[in-house]
């Protein structure tokens, strides 16, 4: 009887190890991560912020299935989280600049190197009319935006004097629905900002 029980158990374990990985969804969020530049001072000492580009230099161009509500929701959530951490939004001379991206699949006709600043790529931020151009010198673990999984929310903090990236936080595949409501977006932004 003992031998009969062991065989089905061994078979079940083997089958689970073969089929279970295929059940894992690739669009799930795997938690937030962050990297900080070696030249960044303590970001918690900063008190004021502004958007890297408050107004986009080009008109928004949303693909089918996308709309501007996501842009508004992300910006509102980031502002709320920064304020809860003691930052104040200012019009001039901020301690830090803030930008965001959400990685999307790149349409072939828009995947042209001349469209992007180095280190960036086609993203929801790009679709919303934002064209970022800041450096990432010696940033450990840095990846271009287009190398992140689709739906990854990326939040950057930039030195306004040097235009160098100070801090990047992200959560892989967090924005599964590009029409996400504010509550969903805010929870993902909060997850990233907790790494600050």
C-alpha positions as CSV (number, residue, x, y, z in Angstrom):
1,X,0.0,0.0,0.0
2,X,2.9,2.4,0.9
3,X,4.5,1.9,-2.6
4,X,1.1,2.7,-4.3
5,X,0.8,6.0,-2.4
6,X,4.5,7.1,-3.2
7,X,4.1,6.7,-6.9
8,X,1.1,9.0,-7.4
9,X,2.7,11.5,-5.0
10,X,6.0,11.5,-7.0
11,X,4.0,11.8,-10.3
12,X,2.0,14.7,-8.9
13,X,5.1,16.6,-7.8
14,X,6.7,16.1,-11.2
15,X,3.6,17.2,-13.1
16,X,3.3,20.2,-10.9
17,X,6.8,21.3,-11.5
18,X,6.3,21.0,-15.3
19,X,2.8,22.7,-15.6
20,X,2.7,25.2,-12.7
21,X,5.2,27.7,-14.2
22,X,3.0,27.9,-17.3
23,X,0.1,29.1,-15.1
24,X,2.0,32.1,-13.8
25,X,0.7,35.3,-15.4
26,X,3.2,37.5,-17.1
27,X,1.3,40.7,-16.5
28,X,1.3,40.6,-12.8
29,X,3.3,43.1,-10.7
30,X,6.3,41.6,-9.0
31,X,6.7,44.4,-6.4
32,X,8.5,47.7,-6.5
33,X,12.3,48.2,-7.0
34,X,14.5,51.3,-7.0
35,X,18.0,52.4,-7.9
36,X,19.9,55.5,-6.7
37,X,22.8,57.2,-8.3
38,X,26.1,57.2,-6.4
39,X,26.2,61.0,-6.7
40,X,22.7,61.5,-5.2
41,X,22.5,63.1,-1.8
42,X,19.9,62.0,0.7
43,X,16.6,62.5,-1.3
44,X,14.6,62.8,1.9
45,X,16.4,66.1,2.5
46,X,14.8,67.6,-0.6
47,X,11.6,69.6,0.1
48,X,10.4,71.0,-3.2
49,X,9.7,69.4,-6.6
50,X,8.4,70.3,-10.1
51,X,7.6,68.2,-13.1
52,X,10.5,67.7,-15.5
53,X,8.2,68.9,-18.3
54,X,5.0,70.4,-16.9
55,X,3.6,70.9,-20.4
56,X,4.5,68.4,-23.2
57,X,6.5,69.9,-26.1
58,X,4.3,67.9,-28.5
59,X,0.6,67.1,-28.7
60,X,-0.5,63.8,-27.2
61,X,-0.9,61.0,-29.7
62,X,-2.7,58.0,-28.1
63,X,-2.9,54.7,-29.8
64,X,-6.2,52.8,-29.9
65,X,-7.1,51.6,-26.4
66,X,-5.2,54.4,-24.7
67,X,-6.4,57.8,-23.4
68,X,-5.3,60.8,-21.4
69,X,-6.9,59.8,-18.2
70,X,-4.0,57.5,-17.3
71,X,-1.6,60.5,-17.6
72,X,-3.8,62.6,-15.3
73,X,-4.2,59.8,-12.8
74,X,-0.5,59.0,-12.6
75,X,0.5,62.7,-12.2
76,X,-2.2,63.2,-9.5
77,X,-1.1,60.1,-7.6
78,X,2.6,61.0,-7.8
79,X,1.8,64.5,-6.5
80,X,-0.2,63.1,-3.7
81,X,2.5,60.7,-2.6
82,X,5.2,63.4,-2.8
83,X,3.1,65.7,-0.6
84,X,2.6,63.0,1.9
85,X,6.3,62.6,2.1
86,X,6.8,66.3,2.8
87,X,7.6,67.6,-0.7
88,X,6.0,70.9,-1.9
89,X,5.3,71.5,-5.6
90,X,6.9,74.8,-6.8
91,X,7.0,76.8,-10.0
92,X,10.6,77.8,-9.7
93,X,13.9,76.5,-8.3
94,X,12.8,73.0,-7.2
95,X,15.1,70.8,-5.3
96,X,14.2,67.9,-7.6
97,X,12.4,67.3,-10.9
98,X,10.0,64.4,-11.4
99,X,9.1,62.4,-14.5
100,X,7.3,59.1,-15.2
101,X,6.9,56.5,-17.9
102,X,4.8,53.4,-18.5
103,X,6.4,51.0,-20.9
104,X,4.2,49.9,-23.8
105,X,4.7,47.6,-26.8
106,X,6.4,49.6,-29.5
107,X,4.5,50.0,-32.8
108,X,6.9,49.2,-35.6
109,X,6.2,52.4,-37.5
110,X,7.1,54.5,-34.4
111,X,10.2,52.5,-33.3
112,X,12.8,54.8,-34.8
113,X,15.9,55.8,-32.8
114,X,15.6,59.4,-33.9
115,X,12.3,59.7,-32.1
116,X,13.8,59.1,-28.6
117,X,16.4,60.6,-26.3
118,X,19.1,58.2,-25.4
119,X,17.9,55.9,-22.6
120,X,14.3,56.3,-23.4
121,X,11.9,54.7,-25.9
122,X,8.3,54.5,-26.8
123,X,6.1,54.6,-23.7
124,X,2.9,56.0,-22.4
125,X,4.8,59.1,-21.3
126,X,6.0,59.5,-24.9
127,X,2.4,59.0,-26.2
128,X,1.2,61.7,-23.8
129,X,3.5,64.1,-25.6
130,X,6.4,64.1,-23.1
131,X,10.0,64.0,-24.5
132,X,12.5,63.4,-21.7
133,X,16.2,64.1,-22.1
134,X,18.2,63.6,-18.9
135,X,21.3,61.7,-18.3
136,X,22.0,58.6,-16.2
137,X,25.8,58.6,-15.7
138,X,27.1,55.7,-13.6
139,X,23.5,54.8,-12.5
140,X,23.9,51.2,-11.2
141,X,21.3,48.8,-12.7
142,X,20.0,51.4,-15.2
143,X,17.8,50.1,-18.1
144,X,16.3,52.0,-21.0
145,X,12.6,52.4,-20.7
146,X,12.0,50.2,-23.7
147,X,13.7,47.3,-21.9
148,X,11.1,47.1,-19.2
149,X,8.2,44.7,-19.4
150,X,5.0,46.1,-20.9
151,X,2.9,48.0,-18.3
152,X,5.9,48.8,-16.0
153,X,5.4,52.1,-14.1
154,X,8.7,54.0,-13.8
155,X,9.1,57.1,-11.7
156,X,12.3,59.2,-12.0
157,X,13.7,62.0,-9.8
158,X,16.2,64.3,-11.6
159,X,18.7,66.9,-10.4
160,X,17.5,70.2,-11.9
161,X,21.0,71.7,-12.1
162,X,22.8,68.8,-13.9
163,X,19.8,67.1,-15.6
164,X,21.1,63.8,-14.2
165,X,18.9,61.0,-12.9
166,X,19.1,60.8,-9.1
167,X,16.6,58.0,-8.3
168,X,14.4,55.6,-10.3
169,X,11.6,53.5,-8.8
170,X,9.5,51.0,-10.8
171,X,7.1,48.2,-10.5
172,X,7.1,45.6,-13.3
173,X,3.9,45.1,-15.3
174,X,1.9,47.2,-12.8
175,X,-0.4,49.0,-15.2
176,X,-2.2,46.2,-17.0
177,X,-5.1,48.3,-18.1
178,X,-4.1,51.5,-19.8
179,X,-7.5,53.0,-18.8
180,X,-6.8,52.3,-15.1
181,X,-8.9,54.2,-12.6
182,X,-7.3,56.5,-10.0
183,X,-7.5,54.0,-7.2
184,X,-5.6,51.4,-9.1
185,X,-3.0,53.8,-10.3
186,X,-2.5,55.4,-6.9
187,X,-1.9,52.0,-5.2
188,X,0.9,51.3,-7.7
189,X,2.4,54.7,-7.4
190,X,2.4,54.4,-3.6
191,X,4.1,51.0,-3.9
192,X,6.9,52.6,-6.0
193,X,7.2,55.7,-3.8
194,X,7.6,53.6,-0.6
195,X,11.1,52.7,-2.1
196,X,12.1,56.4,-2.0
